[in-house]
Amino acid sequence: MTTHETTGIHARSYQQWIDGSACEAASGARFPRSSPAHDVVVGDYPLADVVDTDRAVAAARKAFDAGPWPRMSGAERSRILFRVADLIEKHKDELVLADVLEGGKPITQVRAEIAGAIDLWRYAAGEARSQHGESNTSLGQHMLGLTTREPVGVVALITPWNFPFVIVSQKLPFALAAGCTTVVKPSELTPGSTLRLGSILDEAGVPAGVVNIIVGYGASVGQRLAEHPNVDMISFTGSTGVGKGIVRASAGNLKRVALELGGKNPQIVCADADLDAAADAVVFGVLFNAGQCCNSSSRLLVETSISEDFLARVDELTKRVTVGDPLDETTKVGAIVNQNQLDRILGFVGGARDDGARIRLGGTRMKSDKGLFMAPTVVSDVTRQMTIANEEVFGPVLAALTFDDLDEAISIANGTHYGLSAGIWTSKYESALKAGRELSAGTVWVNCWMDGFPEMPFGGMRESGIGREQGRHAVEDFMETKSVLFHQGPRTSRWVPALEAGQQ
Ligand code: NDP
């Protein structure tokens, strides 16, 4: 570990984790990561390539085909997963710091994220004990039917940079609860907290080969995992474009694919709503994690009759949000993850201006002596056809549209190719119920935004994804169902006439 002289920030050195051991990449290559908020190196990591990917998959395959993990009782797996949760809790400060420094995320927010992740591990640990099939005794007196549930096999988990530890915790404990073995590939922008998991899992008693963690570029390691004939399932969170590529790459052996992709999520604000609460939620919804969030409420749909007053309120609240050093306890919005992402965000804002929208607040990179910070941005006079109303910006940029009645609001809300989440602010029961039924989204929030629980499924409709994470059925997504039929007594209906005695 090296300490940077002027900031006091430590740069940590990590290793990858294959077959129960920490190791270097086969090529010996390593790469650094600088904090996007402090411009100093905060970590360096082995750079995996296809050779390491094949080693990691071979270890997971062996652990699945011949190892103890898939053969253990659910109770045993559950006990180990609870131990993992306890150890994550014990080492949480280290994990928090890795995500803050590599991702540029506010420290108070990341503390809450790691606490949420621990809760996910505990929830999945509980679920490990209740995964079983069913019996069917009503198939006739000579037949007993059993449906058994078995782990899918080797699962590759590919995760992005925006919520590194939360997202791996939405997948890994559920795959493990099912009895699967895994290869995990975090984004090379924020791999530290995921790599640190290797030795935590080992200390908790997860056998060698069950979880393998490598970091490499999506185009090499990610692509190899998606194509690999010995990987049975792929669970991916990231952009819709890469998600489509993964579906294509996985066709070789028809892997099961679970995708959690982007969104252009609307919050509908009706004139009859609690406007104070709604304005706070709109600002939170778009600025949380600097807007680098699949659940970002990047579209505001506000009823025309209140739109000017409401937007003025949103502007005022936005100006109060503290943007800056993610290590500062008072910071609400941290850095943008890298220059590419910042350029992409500025490109969308420029495009909106060219399309005739009004940039009423922000719209530029913030001046700072170090780091990449984007000014919180509010764009109004947006119409349905504009790019800013349809594409995921992944930055602190709110696009405001207006509507005249709820049918129009729902039509605008459902008018993109995404369907991840949506929300409505209203005091009318009828409007809330209609929105709950008619919004095409995996999650609909009524008079709240972004509340989530391990008990509640999460995922997207349409081009926002395939499958659901969390909730009671999350472990099932990592399992196959098998029908086993038992016949009792003499054969009930012959297909060909029986042989006579002497013909046999
Ligand atoms: P990507 O979808 O490119 O990255 C997500 C993960 O997929 C990373 O681990 C990445 O690795 C990996 N990956 C990249 N290419 C492949 C591939 N061909 N096969 C398998 N895995 C691959 O997102 P970006 O980081 O490029 O962000 C771009 C945009 O994506 C954002 O602006 C945002 O709109 C969206 N996004 C959505 C997220 C969500 O939560 N739904 C999360 C992150 C991004 P590597 O980092 O090495 O490229």
Residues whose N, C-alpha, C, O or C-beta is under 5 A from the ligand:
A	BS01	NDP	I158 T159 P160 N162 K185 P186 S187 E188 G216 Y217 G218 A219 G222 Q223 T237 G238 S239 V242 G245 E260 L261 G262 C294 E392 V393 F394
